[in-house]
Amino acid sequence: MNIILSVLSFFIVLGIVVIIHEFGHFIAAKIIGVRVEVFSFGFGKRLFGKQLGETDFRLSLIPLGGYVKLSGEEDEGKEKHELRPYDFYAKNRGQRIFILFMGPFMNFILAFIIMILINMSGIEMNKYQLEPVRVGYVFENSPAKKAGIQSGDLIVKINGTKVDTWNDFDMKINVSGKGILKLGIKRKNEYKEIDVNIDEASQDNPNPLGILPLVRAYVYKVEKDKPAEISGIKQGDIIYKINGEDAYYQDVINMIKNSDGNELIFTIKRGEELKDVKLKPFFDEKLKRYRMGAQLSFYSDVILKKVGFIESIPYTFRQIKKLSFLVVEVFKNMIKGKVSAKNLSGPIEIASYSRKALQSGVKDFFLFIAIISLQLGIINLFPVPALDGGSLLIFTVEAIIRRDLNEKFKAFLINIGIMILLALMVFVILNDIVKTLPNGWKSLWPF
């Protein structure tokens, strides 16, 4: 069922973002007066469709994308008198640029509309995500600890960019990759900058810097016949105190680890009730430390972040702008070698994420569609031949120099672009597969 749901949700996501993208090209061509001969979801052999006016709307064999075929788009280089008035190359460069740009632009519009509606209906967020980046804990031997970051420090900048909340901070950290991060912090009203080195090992850690906000410990799994279950602790319990002292997430971990097996009194919250539970940690021979027999996660009060219609427009615009810069930064850091290309997701992994988003609810599913649409719009603007951005760059250069570039040179660039895209597609599909294998890429190539 998971495979079926993954495939189904993937094609819903892909279908929406591709159709919107191609509709942008389609409607722009209609406005300019260019005939659209084919509007296809998928590539390759036509399976079925319907002719409406001058356009064949079709479903094609390979459903990984789509395209519109414009009249005369293969007639580049022909003399003006050889072209028909409704041909693509019969139009001036500005009109051609408009047709190409409208595809990615419609992806931005789709993301913008979805996110406005979601922001108006409200998004559930952990309360701490909207709070300033006040460091609660610093892990031993972490990059933050080695750099001298302390509990209580307020992080206000990363590499010169202002960060106001933990949400901003997490997004920025997750795209920064390995290397030196320059953190601007406030410590007892004194501003200072600290360099933190994110090494290869830390880069793949969900918490690469090694810091936490002040959050409670939440019991998300209780192990059978272990002290937590025996004492009556249940999944969903929130730990507030140990031996009468306020205990946050890392306090709980440390106090259990250092208990020497002595009995501890946990004050837990279950629903609206606070209750005390006695628990004697056991020594885990495998991990060589004391444990309570439960798996813990971070807990923060969940709030519904909701904005009105008027406020949602600039608020959503700022979100789109921030997410767009982050996508560009990820690719920039990949080129620099700071972020591994293994972080790219192909159709298999996107299908898995699509299913999880769908299972989480309609709102999460449409938020996922908005993010994919935004990323598709940005990537299509990259100046790579065979993408919209590559053609936009060529037409823009031609408009500036007021003459066409050499036809053989443009054909060479497009062929190179197609080879790059095919190689990238093969890589991301293989990358999706090796992520499921025990030794990653070494499972395919042990040397």
N, C-alpha and C positions, 0 to 999 in steps of 0.2 A: 504493500500500500504506500509506503514511503517513496518508493521509486516512481510509482504512478503519480502520486501527488506532487513530487518534485518536477517531473516532466510537465505535468499540467500547469502548475504555477509558473514554471519557467516560460512556457509559451504564452501565458497570459501577460507576464511582465514584458517579454520581448515583443509580443504583438502590439501592445499599447505604445511602447516607446518608439518602435520602428515605424508604425503607421503614422504616429504624430510627426516624426521626423520627415518621412516622405511626403506627408500632407503639406508640410511647410514648403518643400520644393514645388509640389503640385499647385498649391494656391498661388504662389509667387509667379509660376509660369503662366497661369491663367490670367493674372493681373497684367503681366507684361505682354501677353498675346502670343506665347509660345505653345504649340500643340504638344500635349502629353499623350504619347502613343501607348505606354504601358505603365501601370501602377501595380507593382508586384510585391507580395509578402513572400520572401524566400528567393533563392536563386536556382538557376538550372531549368530543367524541363517544366513546362506549364502543366499543372495537374487539372485544374478547372478554374473557371472564372466567368465573368460576364462583361460583354461589350456595352459600355454606356457612352453614347455619343462617339467621340473620336478616341476614347481611352479604353483599353482592355484591362479591367481590374481582375487580377489573377492570384492564385495561390500556386507557388512553385515548389519543386521537389525538395530543395535544401533549405529548411526554415530557420537559417541562422542570419537573419538580416532582411534586407529588402532594397528595392530601388524603384525609381521612375525613369522611363526612357523618354527623352525629349526629342522632338522632331529635329533632325539635322545635327544632333550632337556629335555625330561621327564625321561631319563635313568640315572639320576645322581646316583652314588653309584654302578653302574654295574662294573664288572671287565673289564679290558682293552680288553681281548680276546672276550668278549661278544658284543663289540661295532663294528659297521661298520666304515670303514675309513672316510666316509663322515658325521658321527654323530658329534654333537656339543661337547659331552663329550669325544670324541676320540682325540680332540685337547688339546694341553697343556694350562695352565692357561693364559699365555701371549697372546695366540691367542684368547682365549675366552674373555679376557679383551678388546682386540682390537675390536672384533665384537660388544660388548656392548657399548663401548665408541663412536663408529662411529655414532650412532644415534644422541646423543646430539651434537656431533661435527659438523654434517651436518646442524643442526639448527643454529649453530654459523656461519658456512660458508654462509648459505642463508642470514642471517641478514647482514653479512659483505658485500656480493655482492650487495644487494639491497641498502645499505647505501652508498657504493662507488658510485653507479650510481646516486643516489639522490644528493650526495654532488657535483658530477661533473656537474649535470644539474642545481643545485642551489636550495637553500631553502630560502623562504621568512621568514625573522625574524624581530622582532622589534629591531631597532637600539640599544636601551638601553641594550638589553639582551647580547650584545657583549662588553659592557662597564664595567669598574670597578664598584664595589658595593659601590657607593657613596650615602649615605642616603640623600634623598630629604626631606622627611616628616616622622615624628613620631606621630602616633595616640595617643590621650589622653587615659589614662587608659590601654594602651597596655602593653604587657610584655616588649617590648623594652623601652617604656617610664619609666616604673617602675625600670628598670635596669640602667637607666641613659644614654641610647643611644641618641645622639643628631644629628640634621640636620647638614650635612657636614662631619660626621664621614665616614671613609673609612674602610669597613669590608674586611679583608684579610684572615681570618681563621675562621673555624667552628670546634670546638673540635679538634684543632690541624691540621686539613686538610686545605690546601691552597684553596682559592676560588678566581679565577681571574675575573670572570664576573658575571653579574646578572643571567645568565642562569645556571652557576654552583651553585650559591647561592640558587636559587629557587629549583633545584633538591635536593640539600642537605637538605634544610629545610623541604621539603615535605615528606622526609622519616625518619626524626629524631624523630617524635612523641613527646609525653609529657616528661617533665623532664628538667634538667638543661643543657643549651647549653653554652659552653664557646666560646665567640666570641673574636677573635683577631682583634683589630681596630687600625687605625692610626688617631690621632686627633692633628692637627697642628704639624705634623712631630714627634709626640710622640706616641710610641706603648704602648698599654695597653690591658689587658684582662678583659672582663666583663662577669659575669655569668647572663644569662637570663633564667627565669623560664617559660617554656611553660606549662600552666596548662591544665586541661581537656577541658575547654570551648574553649581555644585558639587553641587547637589541631585540632578541627573540623572546624576552620575558614580557608577560602582560603588563608588568609594572617596571619598565626599564630603569627608571630613576631610583626606585626603592624607597618611596615615601607614601604615606597614607594620611588622609584627613582624620579628624576625630570621629570615628564611626563605631557603632556597637557591633557585637558579634551575634550573628544569626545562625541558628541550627538548621541546616538544610538537609542533613542526612544523619540518622542515628543507626549505629552499627549494632547488630544483633548480639545479645548476651554480653555486652560490654558495660562498664560502669554507668555511662549516660543513660542507657535503656533501663538498667536495673534500678537506678535512682528515680526514674520517672520522667526524665527529660524527653521531650517530644520534638519532632520536626516542626519548625515554625517558631519555637521558643526564642526569645531575645534575651541575652544575658546583660543584666544591668549592673550587678555588683558581685564581688567575690569577697567573702569574709567581711561584709559590711562596707567595703571600699568600692567607690565608683570604678568600674572596669570597662574600658573600651576594647576594641578588637585585639590589638597587640598586647594589652594588659592581660587579657584572658589567655592568650597563647603562652605568654611568659610565665604567668602564675601557675599554670598547669605544668609546664615544662620544668619549673623549679620547685615543684611541690614535694619532691622526694617521696611521693606516695602518700603523704598526709591528707587527711580528710579536709575538703573545702566546702564552704557553704555558698552555693550559687543563689543569687536573687534573680529570678527570671520573670519575664512578662509574657503571659499567655492570654491573648485577647486583651481584655482590659484589666486583668487580674495580675497582681504581683505576688509571687510566692517564693519561699525559700526551699532549696533542695540540697541535701547532703550528698556529696560525691567523693569517692576515693579514687584518684587517677591510678592507672596501671602502667607498668613499664613495658613498652613495645620493643621487643628484642630486635625486630627488623630495623626500626627507625632509630633505636638506641636513645629513646627519650620517653618521658611520661606523657600519656594521652588520656583523654576522657572517653574515647570511643564514639566520637561524633565528628562530622565534618562541618566546619564553620565557614560562613561567608560574611561579607560586610553588610551591615544594616544601617539604613538611614531612613528617616521619615519620608514617606512618599507624598508629594504634593501635586496638584493638578495645575500646571502652568497654562493659563488661558488668557488670550488677549482679544479685545474688541476689533471690529472690522477696520476702523480707521487706523488704529494702532498697529494692526497686523500687517499692513502694507509696508511701512518702513522697517518693521521688525523682521518680516520675512525676507525683504531685500537684503538686510544685513546678514541674515543666515545664508542666503544664496551666495553672496559675495565671499563670506568667510569659507564656506565649503568649496567654492570654486578655487580660491587661492590654495587651499589645502591639497586639492587634487593635483594642481600644477606643481606644488612643492614636492609631492610624492614622486612624480616623474622626474623632476629636476634632481632630487636626491638619488634616484635610481641611476641616472646618467653619471652622477658624481661618484657612485659606488657606496653611498652612505646607507641606502636602503636596498635590500636584496630584491632582485626581480622575482624571486620565489614567492613574494607577497602578492603577485598578480593573481587574479582569479579568472578562470575560464568558464565555459558554459556548464561544466559539471558542478563546480563549486557554487556558481551563481544559482543553479537550479536548487541546490541544497539550501542556500540562504533564502530563496524564494519560498520554498516549502515552510521553513521555520517562521518566516514573516507571516505567511498565510495562517499558520497554526496559532500564531500569537494574537490574531484578530485583524479585522478589516482595516483599522487605522494603521497598524504596523505594516500591513501589506502595501497600502497605498503610499506610506512614507518610504518604503523600500523602492517602489516604482519611481517616486520623485527623485531619489538619490541616483538610481540607475539612469534615469532620463537626463539628469544634470551631468553625470559623468560622460554619457554618450555625446551630449552636446559639446562638452569641453574637448573630449578626445577628437571629435570630428573637426575641430578648429585647429588641431595641431598641423603645422606646415609640412605634412608628409604627402608626397605625391600619391594619388589614388584615394585620398581622403578629401573631403570638401575643403579643408584648410589648405591643402597643397594646390588645388585649382584656384582658390581665392588668392593665394600668394602670387601665382603666375599671372592671373588677370590684373592684379594690383600693380605688379612690376611693369607689365605691358602698358597699363594706363599711365604710369609715371613716365616711362621712356617713349610713349606714343608710337610704339610699333610692336609687331608680334615677335616673340622669340622664335628661334630656329625650330622647325617642326620635328626634326630628328632628335634634337636635344630634349624637347618636351616629351616625346615618345619614350626616350631613354629614361627620363626621370619617373614617368608613370610606371614603366616596367620594374624599375628598382623599387618603387613604392609598393607595387603588388607583391613582389618577392618578400619585402620586409613584413607586410601584413600576413602573408601565408606562413612565413617562418614564425611570426609571433603567435599566430593561431595554433600551430603545431606545438609550440612551447607551452602555452597556457593550458592546453588540453593534457599534455604529458605532466605538467606541473600539478594539475588537479588530481591526476591518477596517483602520482608518487606521494602526495600528501596522505594518501590512505595506506601506503606501504610502510612496513616497520622501520626500514632504514632509509626512507626518503629516496633521493636520487641514487644513493649507493645500491639500492635494490636493483636498479636497472644497469648501473655502471659502477661496479665495486672498486674500480681503480681510481 
